[in-house]
Amino acid sequence: MPTSDDFDRNTPDHVAPLIAYLASNRCRFTGRVFAIEGPDVAIYGPAAVVGEWKIETQWTLSELAQALSDAPNQISSRGFFPGGPVQHNVPSGRTLKSLGEVGE
């Protein structure tokens, strides 16, 4: 990651206070994922169901492929990037393009 003379967002010094907090009796969190980069701290939420399909019997390959054919190949999400959380698509359009697919 790039550094500058004025401020290094990636120095371990930024992480140390979060680690100390997580190890302290002042921390009220468990089972959570944190991100920290420079002055930006984020807490990730749990993975969520974004679609569901049901069948009365066991799925066949053809049935599953048909059921999932209309499912979006991307979801919009808030990701943690330098400068803080931003809206983005998962997977990225670049990833879909490299796979020969088109993003939403």
C-alpha positions as CSV (number, residue, x, y, z in Angstrom):
1,M,0.0,0.0,0.0
2,P,1.2,3.5,-0.7
3,T,2.7,5.6,2.1
4,S,3.4,9.3,2.4
5,D,5.7,11.5,4.4
6,D,2.8,12.8,6.4
7,F,0.6,9.8,7.2
8,D,1.0,6.1,6.8
9,R,-2.5,4.5,6.8
10,N,-1.1,1.0,7.1
11,T,1.4,1.2,9.9
12,P,0.7,-1.4,12.7
13,D,0.5,1.5,15.1
14,H,-3.1,2.1,13.9
15,V,-4.0,-1.5,14.7
16,A,-2.6,-1.7,18.2
17,P,-5.4,0.4,19.9
18,L,-8.1,-1.8,18.3
19,I,-6.3,-5.0,19.5
20,A,-5.9,-3.6,23.0
21,Y,-9.6,-2.6,23.0
22,L,-10.7,-6.1,21.8
23,A,-8.6,-7.7,24.5
24,S,-9.9,-5.4,27.2
25,N,-12.9,-5.8,29.6
26,R,-14.3,-2.6,27.9
27,C,-15.0,-4.5,24.7
28,R,-18.6,-5.6,24.5
29,F,-18.3,-7.4,21.1
30,T,-18.0,-11.1,20.3
31,G,-18.2,-12.9,17.0
32,R,-17.7,-9.8,15.0
33,V,-15.3,-8.8,12.2
34,F,-13.5,-5.5,12.4
35,A,-11.5,-3.6,9.8
36,I,-9.1,-0.8,10.5
37,E,-6.9,1.3,8.2
38,G,-5.4,4.5,9.5
39,P,-8.2,6.6,11.1
40,D,-11.0,4.4,9.6
41,V,-12.6,1.6,11.7
42,A,-15.5,-0.5,10.5
43,I,-17.5,-3.4,11.9
44,Y,-18.8,-6.0,9.3
45,G,-22.3,-7.4,9.5
46,P,-23.1,-11.0,9.1
47,A,-23.5,-12.6,5.7
48,A,-27.2,-12.5,4.6
49,V,-29.5,-14.5,2.4
50,V,-30.1,-12.5,-0.8
51,G,-32.3,-15.0,-2.6
52,E,-33.9,-18.4,-2.0
53,W,-35.4,-21.2,-4.0
54,K,-37.3,-24.3,-2.9
55,I,-38.3,-27.6,-4.4
56,E,-40.3,-30.5,-3.0
57,T,-37.8,-33.1,-4.0
58,Q,-34.0,-33.3,-4.5
59,W,-32.7,-30.8,-7.0
60,T,-31.4,-31.9,-10.4
61,L,-28.6,-30.0,-12.1
62,S,-31.1,-28.8,-14.8
63,E,-33.7,-27.7,-12.2
64,L,-31.1,-25.8,-10.1
65,A,-29.6,-24.2,-13.2
66,Q,-33.1,-23.0,-14.3
67,A,-34.0,-21.8,-10.8
68,L,-30.8,-19.8,-10.5
69,S,-30.8,-18.4,-14.1
70,D,-32.6,-15.2,-13.0
71,A,-30.5,-14.6,-9.9
72,P,-28.4,-11.5,-10.1
73,N,-24.7,-12.3,-10.6
74,Q,-23.7,-9.2,-8.5
75,I,-25.0,-7.7,-5.3
76,S,-24.5,-4.1,-4.1
77,S,-22.6,-3.9,-0.8
78,R,-20.8,-1.4,1.4
79,G,-17.1,-2.3,1.4
80,F,-14.2,-0.9,3.5
81,F,-11.7,0.9,1.3
82,P,-9.1,3.5,2.0
83,G,-11.0,6.6,3.1
84,G,-13.8,4.6,4.6
85,P,-16.8,2.5,3.5
86,V,-18.1,2.9,0.0
87,Q,-20.8,1.3,-2.1
88,H,-19.6,-1.3,-4.6
89,N,-20.6,-4.4,-6.4
90,V,-19.6,-8.0,-5.4
91,P,-18.1,-9.5,-7.4
92,S,-16.6,-6.5,-9.2
93,G,-17.5,-5.7,-12.8
94,R,-13.8,-6.3,-13.6
95,T,-14.1,-9.9,-12.2
96,L,-17.2,-10.6,-14.2
97,K,-15.7,-9.2,-17.3
98,S,-12.7,-11.5,-16.9
99,L,-15.1,-14.5,-16.5
100,G,-16.9,-13.4,-19.7
101,E,-20.0,-12.3,-17.8
102,V,-21.8,-9.0,-17.7
103,G,-22.5,-7.2,-14.4
104,E,-25.9,-5.9,-13.3
